[in-house]
Every structure is written in C-alpha cells, then in structure tokens.
Amino acid sequence: MPDPLPRVERALVELFGEPDARASVTFLGVDPIEVLRFIRPPEPREAVPGDPNGPGGTSGSTGGPLVSYVTLGMSAEPMSDPAAPVVDPARGPRAELVLTLRPGTAPDRPPIDRVLRPLAVLAAAPRVEGVVPAPGASLDTGEALWPGAPFTAVLVGEPGGLVPDVPLPPPADPVRFLPLLPMTPNEAAWKRVHGAEALRELWLSRGIDTRDPRRAGAPLPG
C-alpha cells in the first residue's frame, strides 16, 4: 500500500490552497503527526454548525476569516479494534481530524494556534490507545484546547461536509475527514446523558456558533 499522506495533502491543497503554517508533533513509538493551518475567507452562505442563519448576523458569530486546522498522519494506517486478533494492513477506516474556528482579528484573537498539540494527541490516539473515533463520539483532551479556552472536549461530526473523502487504491478504504466541534465540560456532560443529536439540536435552538472560540457554553435545560 503506497503512503496515502501525499495524496491526502494534495487533496487539501487543491481545496484550500497551500497551508500558511504547519507543525509536527512526535510521540514515542508513533510516526509524527502534522497539523496544517489553512486561512479561509468568510463565505457568505456558509452553514455554521449550530447556527440556523449562517454567519451573516447571528448570536455568537464573530464574523471574519475562518481558520481550519487539519491533521496529517492519522490516516497513514487504517484504524482497527485493538482487541482484534489480526489487523489488516490495508482495509479499515482511515481518517484525519478537522477543527475550524472563526477567531476574529488581532490583537483580540485568542491563542488558538496552541490547539495543535491537543489535535495531534487526538490524531495519535488510534495507534497509541486503540481509540477509533466515530461520528457522534466525544473526545476528551484532558486540558483546555488552548490557553484560556473553556473547551476540554470535542464532539465528532459527520464526514463529507467541508472536506470530501479522499479515495485510495483498492482494497484500502477512503480517507475521511472528521470535523470536531468544541464542547464545554457542561455540554460534554449533558451530551453523555442525552446524546450527540440532542446536543446539536440544543446548539441550533440556542443559535450557538460552535466555531466561535470565545463563545460561552449553551444554556442547558433544567
């Protein structure tokens, strides 16, 4: 099986243009995980998770350009059940993680670039801990996503929206890009009780822009 990472990066560059920055994080016994940063212009009719009206004037939406952080390295190998007696080196789900934020402009922009290490930790988890992320799952970083952030966990969204799947030569599965939606501890606890779909509906009903790095937690039903 050829290394899929050049193909994955090429697809990202074709979609977003060249990354304006990249960083590499190394873990013991695991190949380095890179995080690419793409600056994207505002899109007038872009659908914002949890925001029924888009970015053109909603509560919680800060406007301005978008910053997408995309991991590169998680898809080098297929994810597999750590309890499986035999692991197929070609078949199995492959994924990368995508976190998109609307940070505003300097000097008020929060230090969101520090999110690269928590993202790399999550991307390494399938190989380090045997964790296979799936849509609707919660991933807890155990720390703030960046200094001062109220978010310590993310909700895994459905693939195929922002970034299309990248096909690989058979018999390998395509690489899917899993969007991550930051959650406050209270939102994560509420989601554990009520489920992912209920949390998404709550964000929608409250007009929450999950891409706003300054947002407060959603008011939770009593």
C-alpha positions in Angstrom: 0.0 0.0 0.0 1.6 3.3 -1.1 1.9 6.0 1.6 -1.5 7.8 1.4 -0.3 11.0 3.1 0.9 12.8 -0.1 -2.5 12.1 -1.7 -4.3 13.4 1.3 -2.2 16.6 1.4 -2.6 17.2 -2.3 -6.4 17.0 -1.9 -6.3 19.5 0.9 -4.1 21.9 -1.1 -6.5 21.6 -4.1 -9.4 22.5 -1.8 -7.9 25.2 0.4 -4.7 26.3 -1.2 -1.3 26.0 0.4 -1.3 25.9 4.2 0.0 29.1 5.7 1.6 27.2 8.6 2.3 23.6 9.7 3.7 22.0 12.8 4.8 18.5 13.6 4.3 16.7 16.9 6.2 13.5 17.8 5.0 10.7 20.2 7.1 7.8 21.4 6.7 4.8 19.1 4.4 6.7 16.6 5.3 8.4 13.4 5.0 12.3 13.7 1.6 13.8 13.4 1.4 17.1 11.4 -1.2 19.8 11.8 -1.7 22.1 8.8 -3.3 25.5 9.2 -5.4 27.0 6.4 -6.7 30.5 6.5 -10.0 30.7 4.6 -12.0 33.8 3.7 -15.6 34.3 5.0 -18.2 32.5 3.0 -21.5 34.5 2.9 -23.8 31.5 2.9 -21.6 29.1 4.8 -23.5 26.7 7.1 -22.3 27.1 10.7 -22.9 24.1 12.9 -25.5 25.1 15.5 -26.3 28.4 13.7 -29.6 28.3 11.7 -28.9 31.6 9.9 -25.3 31.2 8.7 -22.6 33.7 9.5 -24.5 36.8 8.3 -25.5 38.1 11.7 -26.3 35.6 14.4 -25.7 35.4 18.1 -22.3 34.1 18.9 -20.9 34.6 15.4 -17.8 36.8 15.3 -17.5 37.1 11.5 -14.2 37.4 9.8 -12.0 34.7 8.2 -12.0 31.1 9.2 -9.0 29.1 10.3 -9.1 25.3 9.7 -6.6 23.0 11.4 -6.3 19.7 9.7 -4.2 16.7 11.0 -2.0 14.8 8.6 -0.7 11.4 9.7 -3.6 9.8 11.3 -4.6 8.2 8.0 -1.2 6.6 7.4 -2.6 3.4 8.8 -6.2 2.1 9.0 -7.8 2.3 12.4 -8.7 -1.1 13.9 -10.1 -2.6 17.0 -7.2 -3.1 19.5 -8.8 -6.4 20.6 -8.8 -7.9 17.0 -6.5 -10.9 16.7 -5.4 -10.0 13.2 -5.1 -6.5 11.8 -5.4 -6.0 8.0 -2.7 -3.5 6.9 -4.8 -2.2 4.0 -8.5 -2.4 5.0 -10.2 -0.5 7.7 -11.3 3.1 8.3 -8.8 5.9 7.8 -9.4 9.5 8.9 -8.0 12.9 9.6 -9.4 15.5 12.0 -10.6 19.0 11.1 -11.2 21.8 13.5 -12.5 25.1 12.1 -12.7 28.3 14.1 -13.6 31.9 13.5 -11.1 33.7 15.6 -11.6 37.4 14.6 -8.6 39.7 14.1 -5.5 40.7 16.1 -5.0 41.9 18.8 -8.1 40.3 20.3 -7.5 36.9 18.6 -7.3 34.1 21.2 -4.2 31.9 21.2 -5.9 29.2 19.2 -2.8 28.0 17.4 -1.9 26.2 20.7 -4.6 23.8 19.8 -2.2 21.9 17.5 -0.8 19.7 20.3 -4.3 18.5 21.6 -5.3 17.9 18.0 -2.1 15.8 17.4 -2.8 13.9 20.6 -6.3 13.0 19.4 -5.0 12.0 16.0 -2.4 9.7 17.6 -4.9 8.1 19.9 -5.9 5.3 17.4 -2.4 4.0 17.4 -1.4 4.9 21.0 -4.6 3.9 22.8 -6.6 2.0 20.2 -9.3 4.6 20.2 -11.3 4.7 17.0 -13.2 8.0 16.7 -16.7 7.9 15.0 -19.3 10.5 14.3 -21.3 11.3 17.5 -18.4 10.3 19.8 -16.9 12.6 22.4 -13.1 13.0 22.6 -11.7 14.5 25.8 -8.3 16.1 25.7 -8.0 16.4 29.5 -6.9 20.0 29.1 -8.0 23.3 27.6 -7.9 23.2 23.8 -5.8 26.3 24.0 -4.8 28.6 26.9 -7.9 30.2 28.4 -10.3 28.1 26.3 -13.5 26.9 28.1 -13.4 23.7 26.0 -11.7 20.5 27.0 -13.6 18.1 24.7 -14.9 17.9 21.2 -17.9 16.3 19.5 -17.0 14.3 16.4 -19.2 15.4 13.5 -20.2 13.7 10.3 -17.6 13.4 7.5 -18.1 14.6 3.9 -19.1 18.1 4.5 -16.2 20.6 4.5 -13.7 18.2 3.0 -14.7 15.3 0.7 -13.4 11.8 1.2 -10.0 11.0 -0.5 -10.2 7.7 -2.3 -7.2 5.3 -2.1 -6.2 2.4 -4.3 -8.3 -0.8 -3.6 -8.6 -2.5 -1.3 -8.0 0.4 1.1 -10.9 2.4 2.5 -11.0 6.1 1.6 -9.7 8.7 4.0 -12.5 10.6 5.7 -12.2 14.0 7.4 -13.9 14.1 10.7 -15.0 17.6 11.9 -14.5 18.4 15.5 -16.9 20.7 17.5 -15.6 22.1 20.8 -17.6 21.4 23.9 -17.5 22.9 27.3 -17.4 20.4 30.3 -21.1 21.1 31.0 -22.0 20.5 27.3 -20.0 17.3 27.3 -21.7 16.0 30.4 -25.1 16.9 29.0 -24.3 15.1 25.8 -23.3 11.9 27.7 -26.8 11.8 29.1 -28.9 13.0 26.1 -26.8 12.0 23.1 -25.0 13.8 20.3 -28.1 14.6 18.2 -29.8 16.3 21.2 -26.7 18.5 21.8 -26.6 19.5 18.1 -30.3 20.4 18.3 -29.7 22.4 21.5 -26.9 24.4 19.8 -29.2 25.0 16.9 -32.1 26.1 19.1 -29.9 28.5 21.1 -28.3 30.0 18.0 -24.8 28.8 19.1 -21.9 29.2 16.6 -19.6 26.4 17.6 -16.8 28.0 15.5 -16.6 31.0 17.8 -13.6 30.4 20.1 -15.0 33.0 22.6 -18.4 31.6 22.9 -19.9 30.7 26.3 -21.5 27.3 26.9 -25.0 26.8 25.7 -27.7 27.3 28.4 -28.8 23.8 29.3 -32.4 22.8 30.0 -33.2 22.5 33.7 
